[in-house]
Amino acid sequence: MVKMAFNPRMSILPPAQAQSRARKKEEEAAYANMRLPDREIVGCINELGIPFTTADLQKPNPVQVQMIFEWFGELLMDKTRATVDPAMRAAAEDVCGSELGDALMPADTRNLMGFFASLRRLMQDCGVNDFNFMDLHKPTHDRLVKIFSYIINFVRFRESQMSVISEHCNRADNTKQRIEQLYGENQNMEAQLDEMHANRREMEVRVAEKTKRNEELKKRLLELRRNQERVATRLEEAKTRKGELASELEEKTATKLALKQESAKLRPYVLQSASALQASLTELSNTLTGDKAHIDSLDRRARALQTSSDSFAVVSTDVASCIKLLDEISTELAKEEEENAKNTRQRDALTERGANVREVERTEALLQRQLSKWTERTEALRAQSQEKAQRAKESMEELRAVHKKLTEERGDKGKDMERRRVRIEQTEKKVCIISCLTLQTHIANHLPDARLEGEH
């Protein structure tokens, strides 16, 4: 016998349509649990301070509905049409220009569109995934009941979880303040670092100028020292020459005085004879001529010595000026050494500041790592909060399912108790009827006996 394979009947609907239908059924089931009565919705909106009636809900006014949505946006997101006005105005000016922005895009329209974008994100968070602009422009009763039911349930859930939300908000605010503080400290340190770099460049320029000037002064000092050595050598030679000429002049003067004394001694002897006198005169004339020539030579040598002495005075003056210049150069060198010492100290301070800069850079890197860690922690906390919110949402869904189940069971038990009560009443009625019939029968049976006894 041939066995045939059995294939179950497959659906002719595409998988996407089947999924959309399943999703739609789930949304309808969830909406059935989330739907609130009209009176409860109106009461909640009136509790918020907005005058609203059941007639307004059944026949909604777009302006009033927009005011209610704006109030919910301010309560849950801190956003209204006024808060989105600067951004929408800037966008209109960017797209159409500053002159045509207000003309092509009126303020009311663009603010309403910006508020609608923020409100749409809020509706997605509340569970209304099909929120559109017609809900603001031409609202209907069914759509408003659905949207307000989801929003009111979301507000109730938010109020029940306010402690957890406040805790995470405080943590996020503290983390944000810490990040802003670290960012401000980072900016200050960067400013200090830039200032240190500018001071360092300025100090390097000044040090280069001082070094160049120091080299020039060293070259000039070496040249002046060589000139001083040459002048000192010439001065020593002139002093030696002057001493030699002075000693020679003294010797000549002493020789002249000695010759004069000898001539005075020999004069009486010369006067004794004419021939002797003539001879002596000739000899004295010759001696006198020689002495005059010698005296002239000595005068010339004296004038030469005077000239040399004047030259020596001029040289001494030059030497004194050179010595004074050397003293000034020594002072300048001392100042230059002080400047070098100061530059050394400044270089050391600059090195220390460079170490501080490196320390600041290391601190900045550490702070960057801490910032990344805090960011990761913030992301982890946000993920945990989202996970907890999802868990709370799932728990809420489970509780709603349990509540629905308990309500159904309670309804079933109530119906069962009602049926039992009816049965008990019917049984009691039957018992009463049976008792009455029994009593009548008993009375009917005993009535003839009572009559007989009455007759006797």
C-alpha positions in Angstrom: 0.0 0.0 0.0 1.4 3.3 -0.9 1.6 5.9 1.9 1.1 9.5 0.9 2.8 12.4 2.7 0.4 14.7 4.4 1.1 18.4 4.1 -0.9 20.8 6.3 -2.8 23.5 4.5 -0.7 26.6 4.2 -2.0 30.2 4.4 -2.3 32.1 1.2 -1.5 35.4 3.0 2.0 36.8 2.7 4.2 36.6 5.8 4.3 40.4 6.1 0.5 40.7 6.1 0.2 37.9 8.6 2.7 39.6 10.9 0.9 42.9 10.5 -2.4 41.3 11.4 -0.9 39.5 14.4 0.7 42.8 15.5 -2.6 44.6 15.0 -4.4 42.0 17.0 -1.9 42.4 19.8 -2.3 46.2 19.7 -6.1 45.8 19.8 -5.8 43.5 22.8 -3.4 45.9 24.6 -5.7 48.8 23.7 -8.7 46.9 25.2 -6.7 46.7 28.4 -5.5 50.3 28.3 -8.8 52.0 27.2 -10.3 54.3 29.8 -13.9 55.4 30.1 -14.7 58.9 28.8 -15.6 60.2 32.3 -12.3 59.0 33.7 -10.4 60.7 30.9 -12.4 64.0 31.3 -11.8 63.8 35.1 -8.0 63.4 34.7 -7.8 66.3 32.3 -9.8 68.5 34.6 -7.5 67.5 37.5 -4.6 68.9 35.4 -6.4 72.3 35.5 -7.7 72.3 31.9 -11.5 72.8 31.5 -12.7 69.8 29.6 -16.1 68.0 29.3 -17.5 64.8 27.9 -19.0 66.8 25.0 -15.6 68.3 24.2 -14.2 64.8 24.0 -17.1 63.5 21.8 -16.9 66.6 19.5 -13.2 67.7 19.8 -12.0 71.1 19.0 -8.6 71.2 17.3 -7.4 74.3 19.2 -8.4 72.8 22.6 -6.9 69.5 21.7 -3.6 71.2 20.7 -3.6 73.0 24.1 -4.1 69.7 25.9 -1.3 68.1 23.9 1.0 71.1 24.5 0.3 70.8 28.3 1.2 67.1 28.2 4.4 67.9 26.2 5.4 70.5 28.8 4.7 68.1 31.7 6.5 65.1 30.2 9.2 66.6 27.9 9.4 70.2 29.0 8.7 71.2 25.4 6.0 73.6 24.0 5.6 75.5 20.8 7.4 78.4 22.4 10.4 76.3 23.3 10.8 75.0 19.7 10.3 78.5 18.2 14.1 79.5 18.1 15.2 76.2 16.4 12.3 76.3 13.9 13.0 80.0 13.1 16.7 79.3 12.6 15.8 76.3 10.3 13.3 78.5 8.3 15.9 81.2 7.9 18.5 78.6 6.9 16.2 77.1 4.2 14.4 80.2 2.9 16.6 83.0 4.0 16.2 85.6 6.7 13.9 87.8 4.6 11.5 85.1 3.2 11.5 82.8 6.3 8.5 84.3 8.0 6.6 84.9 4.7 7.0 81.3 3.4 6.8 79.5 6.7 4.5 81.3 9.2 5.5 81.1 12.9 2.3 79.2 14.0 2.7 76.5 11.3 6.4 75.9 11.8 6.1 75.9 15.6 3.2 73.4 15.4 5.2 71.2 13.0 8.3 71.2 15.4 6.0 70.5 18.4 4.4 67.7 16.4 7.8 66.1 15.8 8.6 66.1 19.6 5.1 65.0 20.4 5.4 62.1 18.0 8.4 60.8 19.9 6.5 61.1 23.1 3.6 59.1 21.6 5.9 56.4 20.5 7.3 56.1 24.0 3.6 56.0 25.3 2.8 53.2 22.9 0.9 55.1 20.2 2.8 54.2 17.1 0.2 55.5 14.6 0.1 59.1 15.8 -0.1 61.5 12.9 -0.8 65.2 12.2 -4.5 64.6 11.6 -4.8 63.9 15.3 -3.8 67.6 15.9 -5.6 69.1 12.9 -8.8 67.0 12.7 -9.1 64.9 15.9 -11.8 62.3 16.3 -13.5 60.8 19.4 -12.0 57.3 19.0 -8.5 58.6 18.3 -8.6 61.0 21.3 -9.9 58.3 23.6 -7.1 55.9 22.5 -4.3 58.6 22.7 -5.5 60.1 26.0 -5.9 56.6 27.5 -2.3 55.7 26.6 -1.0 59.1 27.9 -2.9 58.9 31.2 -1.7 55.3 31.8 1.9 56.4 31.0 1.6 59.3 33.4 0.2 57.0 36.1 3.1 54.5 35.5 5.5 57.4 35.6 4.1 58.6 38.9 4.3 55.1 40.3 8.0 54.8 39.2 8.9 58.4 40.2 11.5 57.4 42.8 13.4 55.3 40.3 13.1 57.9 37.6 14.2 60.6 40.0 17.2 58.5 41.1 18.4 57.9 37.6 17.7 61.6 36.6 19.8 62.7 39.6 22.6 60.3 38.7 22.5 61.6 35.1 22.5 65.2 36.3 25.4 64.5 38.6 27.3 62.8 35.8 26.5 65.6 33.4 27.7 68.2 36.0 30.9 66.2 36.6 31.5 66.0 32.9 30.9 69.7 32.5 33.3 70.3 35.5 36.0 68.1 34.0 35.5 69.8 30.6 35.9 73.2 32.2 39.0 72.1 34.0 40.3 70.6 30.8 39.7 73.9 29.0 41.5 75.8 31.8 44.4 73.4 31.7 44.6 73.8 27.9 44.6 77.6 28.3 47.4 77.3 30.9 49.3 74.9 28.5 48.9 77.4 25.6 50.1 80.2 27.9 53.1 78.1 29.0 53.9 77.3 25.4 53.7 81.0 24.4 55.9 82.0 27.4 58.3 79.2 26.4 58.6 80.5 22.9 59.1 84.1 24.1 61.8 82.9 26.6 63.5 81.0 23.8 63.5 84.1 21.6 64.9 86.2 24.5 67.5 83.6 25.4 68.6 83.4 21.7 68.9 87.2 21.6 70.9 87.2 24.9 73.1 84.4 23.6 73.8 86.3 20.4 74.6 89.5 22.3 76.8 87.6 24.7 78.8 86.1 21.8 79.2 89.6 20.3 80.4 91.0 23.6 82.8 88.1 24.1 84.3 88.8 20.6 84.6 92.5 21.4 86.1 91.7 24.8 88.7 89.5 23.2 89.6 92.2 20.7 89.9 94.8 23.5 92.1 92.5 25.5 94.4 92.0 22.5 94.5 95.8 22.0 95.1 96.2 25.8 98.0 93.8 25.6 99.5 95.6 22.6 99.1 99.0 24.3 100.6 97.6 27.6 103.6 96.3 25.6 104.2 99.6 23.9 103.8 101.4 27.3 106.4 99.2 28.9 108.8 99.8 26.0 108.2 103.6 26.3 108.8 103.5 30.0 112.0 101.5 29.5 113.2 103.9 26.8 112.3 106.9 29.0 114.3 105.4 31.9 117.3 104.9 29.6 117.2 108.4 28.2 116.7 109.9 31.7 119.8 108.0 33.1 121.8 109.1 30.0 120.7 112.7 30.5 121.8 112.6 34.1 125.1 111.1 33.1 125.7 113.9 30.6 124.7 116.6 33.0 127.1 115.1 35.6 129.9 115.0 33.0 129.2 118.6 32.1 129.4 119.8 35.7 132.6 117.8 36.2 134.1 119.4 33.1 133.1 122.9 34.2 134.8 122.2 37.6 137.9 121.0 35.9 137.9 124.0 33.6 137.6 126.3 36.6 140.5 124.5 38.2 142.6 124.8 35.1 141.8 128.4 34.3 144.6 130.0 36.6 147.2 127.8 35.0 146.1 128.7 31.5 146.6 132.4 32.2 150.3 132.1 32.9 151.4 132.3 29.2 149.9 133.5 25.9 150.9 130.4 24.0 149.6 128.3 26.7 146.4 130.4 26.9 146.2 130.2 23.1 146.5 126.5 23.2 144.1 126.3 26.1 141.8 128.6 24.3 141.9 126.5 21.2 141.4 123.4 23.3 138.6 125.1 25.2 137.0 126.3 22.0 137.2 122.8 20.7 135.9 121.5 23.9 133.2 124.2 23.9 132.2 123.4 20.3 132.0 119.7 21.3 130.1 120.6 24.4 127.7 122.8 22.4 127.3 120.0 19.8 126.8 117.6 22.7 124.3 120.0 24.4 122.4 120.4 21.2 122.3 116.7 20.8 121.1 116.5 24.4 118.5 119.2 23.8 117.3 117.3 20.8 117.2 114.2 22.8 115.4 116.1 25.6 112.8 117.4 23.1 112.5 113.9 21.7 112.1 112.6 25.3 109.4 115.3 25.9 107.7 114.3 22.8 107.9 110.7 23.9 106.6 111.8 27.4 103.7 113.6 25.7 103.1 110.5 23.6 103.3 108.4 26.8 100.7 110.8 28.5 98.4 110.3 25.5 99.0 106.6 25.6 98.4 106.6 29.4 95.1 108.5 28.7 94.2 105.9 26.1 95.2 103.1 28.5 93.1 104.7 31.3 90.1 104.9 28.9 90.8 101.3 27.9 90.9 100.3 31.5 87.7 102.2 32.1 86.2 100.5 29.1 87.5 97.2 30.5 85.8 98.0 33.8 82.6 98.7 32.0 83.0 95.5 30.0 83.6 93.7 33.3 80.4 95.2 34.6 78.6 94.3 31.5 80.0 90.8 31.8 78.9 90.6 35.4 75.4 91.7 34.2 75.6 89.2 31.4 76.6 86.5 33.9 73.6 87.5 36.0 71.4 87.4 32.9 72.9 84.0 32.1 72.2 82.9 35.7 68.7 84.3 35.4 68.3 82.6 32.0 69.5 79.4 33.6 67.0 79.7 36.4 64.3 80.6 33.9 65.4 77.6 31.8 65.1 75.4 34.9 61.7 77.0 35.6 60.7 76.4 32.0 61.9 72.8 32.3 59.9 72.5 35.5 56.9 74.0 33.8 57.4 71.5 30.9 57.3 68.8 33.5 54.2 70.4 34.9 52.8 70.5 31.3 53.6 66.8 30.9 51.9 66.2 34.3 48.9 68.2 33.1 48.9 66.2 29.9 49.0 62.9 31.9 46.3 64.3 34.2 44.3 65.2 31.1 44.7 61.7 29.7 43.7 60.3 33.0 40.6 62.6 33.1 39.8 61.6 29.5 39.9 57.9 30.6 37.8 58.7 33.6 35.4 60.6 31.4 35.2 57.7 29.0 34.6 55.4 32.0 31.9 57.7 33.3 30.4 57.8 29.9 30.4 54.0 29.7 28.9 53.9 33.2 26.3 56.4 32.1 25.5 54.3 29.0 25.4 51.2 31.2 23.1 52.9 33.7 20.9 54.2 30.8 20.8 50.6 29.4 20.0 49.3 32.9 17.3 51.9 33.4 15.8 51.0 30.0 16.0 47.3 30.8 14.4 48.0 34.2 11.7 50.1 32.5 11.2 47.3 30.0 11.0 44.8 32.9 8.6 47.1 34.7 6.5 47.4 31.5 6.5 43.6 31.1 5.6 43.3 34.8 2.8 45.8 34.3 1.6 43.8 31.3 1.8 40.6 33.3 -0.1 42.3 36.2 -2.7 43.5 33.8 -3.1 40.0 32.3 -3.4 38.6 35.9 -5.8 41.4 36.8 -7.8 40.6 33.6 -7.7 36.9 34.4 -8.8 37.5 38.0 -11.5 39.8 36.8 -12.8 37.2 34.5 -12.5 34.5 37.2 -14.3 36.9 39.6 -17.0 37.5 37.0 -17.3 33.7 36.4 -17.5 33.1 40.2 -20.1 35.9 40.5 -22.2 34.3 37.8 -21.8 30.9 39.5 -22.7 32.4 42.9 -25.7 34.1 41.2 -26.8 30.8 39.7 -26.4 29.1 43.1 -28.3 31.8 44.8 -31.2 31.5 42.3 -31.1 27.7 42.8 -31.1 28.2 46.6 -34.1 30.6 46.3 -35.9 28.2 44.1 -35.1 25.3 46.5 -36.4 27.5 49.4 -39.5 28.3 47.5 -40.0 24.6 46.8 -39.4 23.7 50.5 -41.9 26.4 51.5 -44.5 25.1 49.0 -44.0 21.5 50.2 -44.2 22.7 53.8 -47.4 24.6 53.1 -48.9 21.5 51.3 -47.9 19.2 54.1 -49.4 21.6 56.6 -52.6 21.8 54.6 -52.8 18.1 54.4 -52.1 17.7 58.1 -54.8 20.3 58.9 -57.2 18.6 56.5 -56.5 15.3 58.2 -57.0 16.6 61.7 -59.9 18.9 61.0 -62.6 16.1 61.0 -61.3 14.7 64.2 -61.4 18.2 65.8 -65.0 18.6 64.5 -66.0 15.2 66.0 -64.5 16.1 69.2 -66.4 19.4 69.2 -69.7 17.6 68.5 -69.1 15.2 71.4 
